[in-house]
C-alpha cells in the first residue's frame, strides 16, 4: 500500500487556532473563495502572483488546518474544500469569507 503524499489531519484533531491561522492570510482566503464553488481545482489552475513554492506553502497550511483536501493524479495535484470542516466548526469558514474582502484569483 502506498503512503498518502498529502496527509490530512483527522477531523477530531483539527483545532480552532490552526483554522483561524490558516484563515488569516488574504491569499489563502482567496484560494478558499474559489474552492467554495464545490469543484475540485488543479493547483496549476490558480492564477496567483506568487512563486509555485509559495503557493505550495499556502496549500500546505490550508491542508494542515483541515480546510482542504489534496489529491494527486499522476503528476498533477487537485484540491477541494474539506466538507467535514463545517461539522467541526459550523458556519465558520463561510462567515469569515463573507466578512473578509479578498479577491478571487482567476482560474
N, C-alpha and C positions, 0 to 999 in steps of 0.2 A: 504494500500500500504506500502511495506517495504522500509526502508531507504537504500540507496546505502552504503554498508560498506566501499567503497573506492570512496569518492567524487573526481571528476575530474573538474579542473577549466574550465570555458567556454573559447573557443578558443580566443575570443577577449580580455580576461583578462590575457593572458599569456604574460609575459614581457621578453625582451631580457636579462636583468640582471639575472633573475631566470633561464633561459635556459642556459646561459653561466656558471652560478654557478653549475648547475647540470652536465654540460659537463666538469667541471674542475677536476673531480676525475677519476683516472685510472680504478677503479673497475666499476664505473658507465659507463664509455666508453666501457669497455669490455662487460658489460651486453647489451648495445645498439648494439654492433657489432653482437652479437648472434641474437638479435631480428630483425636486419635489413634484415634477410632472409625472413621476412614477415610471419613467422609461430608463432602462439601462443605457449608459453612455460610455463610449470608449474614451480613455484618457486623452487620446490624440484628438478627440472631438472638442476639447476645451480650447478656445482661443483666448489665452491669457497672456499678460505681458510679464511673465516670469520665466526663468530658465526651467527646463524639464526637471532638474534636480529639486528645484524649489517647489514645483507642482507636486512632485513625489512626496516631499516632506509634508505638505499640507494634506495630501490624501492619507498619509500615514497617521497624522494627528486625528483626522476625522474617523479613520478606521479604529484606532486605539481607543477613541472615546465612545465607540459603539454606534456612531451615526451613519456609517456607510458600510456596504459590503463590496468587496473586490472579488472579481472572478477572472481568472486567467484562461485564455483560449488561444493556444499556440503561443505566438509572440505578442499577442495583443492583450491588454488588460481592460476590463469593463468594470464600471462602478454604478451602484444604485443605492438608494436610501435603505436603511435597515428598518423594516416595518415594525419590529418589536420595540423600537425605541419609544413609540407612543404609548405602549402599555407600561413601560417603566416610568416615564415622565410624561403623563398625558398633556398634550397641547403645548408643551414647552417649545419645541422646535418651530412650530407654526407661529406661535406668539412672537418669538424672537425675530423670525424672518419678516413678519408683518410690521414690527416696530422699528426695524433697522433699515435705513435707506442705503442699500447697496445695489450696484448694477449687476445684472446677469452677464456673465461672459458669453460671447457669441459662440455658437456651435458651428 
